[in-house]
Amino acid sequence: MPSNSDLQSGYDASAVAADDLSRNVFGILGIPVDAIDFAALLNSISIAAKTESPFLISTPNVNFLVKSQQNLRFRESMLLSDLCLADGMPLIWIAKLLRIPIYKRIAGSDLFGRLKSTNSATRRLRVFLLGGAEGVALTVCAKLNAERCSLECVGVLNPGFGSIEEMSTPQIIDSINASRSDLLAVFFGAEKAQAWLMHNHRQLSIPVRAQFGATINFEAGTVKRAPLFLRSTGFEWLWRIKEEPYLWRRYWNDGKMLLRLLVTCVLPLMIIRRKIVNTEALSILSDANLESVTIELQGSAVSRHADAAIEHFRKALQSGKQIVIDVSKTEYLDPRFFGLMLMVRKQLSSRGQKLRFIGVSPELRRIFRLNRFEFLLDEV
């Protein structure tokens, strides 16, 4: 299995958000998902654009969730992202079942629409369109610049259908950077888009980067987007199959995996959560030596204790030492704490360190496994 440092080739996590622990992020079946609304999201994008800070946005939906179970590098692209948006109603359903406060879907297509309609007192957000079928991006670029909207298209490029390396030549990267845009909107398939963004992270100078999938077709009018009532009820996939029949196989496979995850992971977690609801006390102890800081969690690590835990982890990260989490007396970890663990791991990864767990009981390992985060325990 490749090392975590290998997976980060081309990605400098220290160059992104100064403190990932500030994110209100939850671990959902192996991936991070941020609890964020459009106002906060648009503000974050605006700040990144103004400060020219690299800011990678991922838009996990059911297809992302399924692929993350099978493709380690794809999962890692979300673990190292600066925001992960809930782009898919099934993720909202899972959040409700697990009592995670993520109530509204933020689809990539909706984000693109919001960016178009955002009022700015300064200037329009410059966007570069990468990918899409032949001629489609040019059509969307012309439409954006003809409209009275908040996006200004400053470049278009279709790099073809080669390998990641063939689509990442110096000429391609230089052409993108020369546009001096604020937002790089990528329109490849999910796995190729995430791999391309990670591979070229250090070479890109455009601050905000995101994969927008089928948005380019919706904007060009070559594919009609599902009516709002289908999107809000989780049946957009039916419309997508009507518009693009070849997608049926993907939705069939994704649906089977989603059902499996619901039965084997989500339902058991709901039962376990009910058992610990009355025993949610948590003590957090820190102990440092010359090489590491050990943080001991005694009790149930649930969201109400996240703020206190963040302060301990922030101080531990500031020490520059290895961080060890002692869970020998931990009864339970909920999705908020898994999200926090992922942020600690991300910060450690940026400086070539790993997050270590000690004292993992069989019962707690089962909690990690059901949440699909057992890989955290096995990283060495």
N, C-alpha and C positions, 0 to 999 in steps of 0.2 A: 504494500500500500504506500502511495507517495506521502511524503511528509507534508506538514502544514506549510512549511516554508516554500516547498515546491509549488503548492497550490496557489501561493500568493505571487508567483512570478508576474511581474508587471504591475503589481498593486501595492501602493504605499499607504497603508491604513493610517499612519501618523499624519498624513497630509489632509485628512478629512476632519470631521467634527472634533473639536478639542476635547470634548468630554462625552463619550457615548453613553455614559451612565445617566445622563440627563434625559435620555430617550425613554418614553413611556412604552416600552416594548415587551411583548409577550411571546413566549415560546409555544408554538402550535405545531404539534406533530413533526418536530424536527427542524422547523424553520422559524425565524423571527418575523413577527408582524407588529407594526407600530399602531398604537391607538392614537390617531391623529385626525383632525378635521381639515377641511379644505383651506380654511383661513390660515391655520398654522402651517400647512404644507406650502401654500403659496408664499407665505412670509419666509420660510426656510429657503425656498428657491430664490427669492429676491435677494436675500442676504448672501447666498452662495454666489450669485451672479455679480453682485456689487463688490464682494471681496475677492472674487476670482478664485474661490476655494473649490477644489475637486469635490464633487457631490454626486455620488452614485445612487440612483433610485431604482429599486426593483419592484415589480408589480406582480407578486405571487397570486395565482388563481389555482384552481384544481389541477390544471395541467402542470403548473410549477410544483405543486405539492407532490404529485405523483412522480415527476421526474427527479425530484430531490431525494426520493426514497431509493432511486436506482443509480443516480449519477452523482458521485461524490464531489466532483469539481463544480457541477451546477449548483449543488447545495451550498458549497463554499462561497459562491458568488453572492448569494443572499446573506450569508453569515457576515460577509465583509462589506455589505452595502451600508449606506448612510441612512437610508429609510427603506422600509418594506411595506408597501401599501396592500390592503386587503382588496385585491381586484378579483372578486368572485363571490357570489352569494353563498355557496357552500361553506366558505371560510367564515362567513358571518354566522351561519347556522351552527357550525362547530363551536365558535366563540360563545354563542348563547348557551349551548349545552354545557360548556365547561365554565360558565359564569365569568367569561372574559369580557371586559367592557369595550368591545369593539362592535359598534352597532351599525355602522354605515359602510357600504362598499365604496371604495375609491378606485374606480376603473381608470386605466391609462387613457382611454378615449375621453372620459369625463374630465380628466386632468388637462388633456390637450385643449378641450373646449373651454375650460375655466381660464387657461393661460391666454386664450384668444380674447376672452371677454373681460379680463382683469383691467381695471382702470389704473393707469399710471400717470402721475403728474410729471414724470421725468422723460422717459423714452420707452419705445416699444422694446420688448424682449427679442433679441436676435436669435433665430433658430436655424440650424443646419439639418437638412433632411437626408438621412443615409439609408439607402436600400429601397425596397418596394419594387414592384414589377416595372418593366421598362416604360418610361414616360409618365408613370403615375406621380412620382415625387415632383416632377416639373409642373404637372397640372396643379398640385396642391400648393406649390410655391407661388405660382402665378395668382391663384385664388387668394392666398393670404395677403399678398402685396397689393391686390386690387381692393380688398375689403378694408373697412375702417375697424381694424381689430388691433389687439395688443401684441401680436406676433409679427415680426418682420423676417421674412425668409431671406437669408444672405448666402445660401449655398445649397446645392443638391449634388448627390453623387450616388451612382449605383455601382458598387464594386464587383458585381457579378456573383457567381455561385461557386467560387473556389474554396480552398481550405482557409482556415483562420489566418495562416501566414500569408497566403496569396492575396487575401483581402486586407492585409496590414502592411503593405509596402511603404517605404518612406514617401513615395509620391502621393499615395492616398492620405497618409497622416498629415503631410505638409499641406495638402489641399484643404483638408478639414480645418487645420489650425489657422491657415491663412485667412479664413472667413471671419475670425475674431468674433464668433458667435457666443451667445450666453448659454444656449441649450443645444445639445446634440441629441436629436430624436432618431432612434435606430429602429428600423422596420425589417428585421430579420425574424426567423423563427426563434422561439424562446431560448433554446440551448445555444444556438450559434450566436445570438445577440449577447447573451450573458458572457459567453466565452470570449467574444471579440472585445467587449468592454473591459473585461479583466486583463486580457492580453495586452491591450493598448493603454492601460490606465496611466502609466508614467509618461507615455509619449504625447498624450492628448493635453492641449492647453485649454480647451473649452471646459468651463467649470461644471455645469450641470449636465449629467448624462443619464439617459433612461431609454429603455426598450418599450416601444408603444405598439408593437404587434400589428393588428389589423386596422389600427386607427387610420393609417394612410389611405386604405381603401374606402373607409367611411367618409373621410374628408374629400376624397376625389369623387365620390359618388359612384364608384364602380361596384360597391357592395352596399346594400342598405342595412343600416343598423336596426336591431330589434326595437319594437315599441317599448316605451318606458315600463308598462305594466309587466312585460315579460322579463325585462332586466331586473326589476325590483322583486320579482317573485322567484327568480332563480331558473327560469325556463328559457333564457336567452339562447341556450344551446340548440333548442328546437328550431329557432329562427335561423341560426347560423348554418344548420344542416340544410335547411330549405334553400338558403342563399348559396351555400358552398357544399354540395352533397358529399364531396370527398372527405369532409371532416367527420363523417359518421363513425369511422373506425376509431379515431382519436377519442371522441366522446364516449364511445362504448367501452374502450379500455380504461379511460379515466374514471368512468362511472363504476366499473367493477372494483377498481382499487379503492375508490372513495368508500364504497359500501364495506369493503373489507376493513378499512381503517376505522370506520364507525363502529363496527361490531367488535373488533379485536382490541381497539385502543380507547376510543371515546367512551363507549358504554362502561367498561370497567373503571375508567377514571371517574366517571360520574358516581359510581357506587362507592369507590374509595373516598371521594371527596365528602360524601355525606357522613361517613364514619368519623372523620376527623374534625367536623365542623365545630364541635364543642371543646376541642383541645388545641386552640390556635396560639398558645403562648410561645414566645421565642426569645431565647437569650443569645446574644452575639458576643463572642469573646475573641480578642485578637492577641496574638503572641508573636514577637519578632525575634529572630536571631541574626547572625551576620549574613546569611544567605537568603533567607525567606521570611515571609509573613504567613502565619497560619491563622485562619479565621474559622472558628468553631461555631457551628449552628446547633443550638440545643432546643429542640421542640419542633414546631411546625413552621416552615418557612413559607409564609403566605403573603399576599400583596400588602396587607396592612402593615407589615414590617419592612417593606421594601426601602422606604426612605432611610430608616436607621441602618440597614445593611449597606446602602449606597455610600454612606459616610465612611463606614469601615473599609469598604473596597476602594474608595477614592484615596484614602490615606495610604492604603497598602500599595496602590498603583504609583502614587507619588514617591514612594520609597525606592522604586526602581528594582525591588527584589522579586524573587520568585513568589508566587501566591499559591498557597495550599489551602484547600477547603476541607476541614474535618467534619464529616457528616456521620460520625459514629453515634451521635446522640440526636440525629435528625429524624423526625418521624415522617415528614412529608415535605415536598417541594411543589408549589403550584406554578402555573404558566408564567406568572409575573417574575418569580425567582429564576425560572429557566431563562427568561428573557434577559434578566440581569446577569446571569452567568455567561450568556453569549456575549454581552457587551464587555464583560471583564476579559473573556477569552480574546475578543477582537483587539482590545487594547494591548494585551500581552503579545499577541501575534505580531503586532506592528513593530515590536522590538525583539522579535525572535525568541520569545518565551512561550511556555505552555501553561495552561491551567491544570493543576493536579487536584485530585480528590483522594482522600484517605478515609478509612473506616466505613466503607460502603457495605451495608448489610444486604442480605438477599432480598429483603422486603423493599429496601430503598432502590436497589438495582432494578426491581420490577417497576417502580415508579418511573425511573429513567427510561426503561424499555417501552412502557406504555405511552410515554410522551414522545418517543422516538428520539431521545437524546442519549441513548446508551453509548454512542460514539464519543461523548465527552469523557466517559470513564476509561475508555480504551486508548485514548491518545497518549503516546509516550514520547 
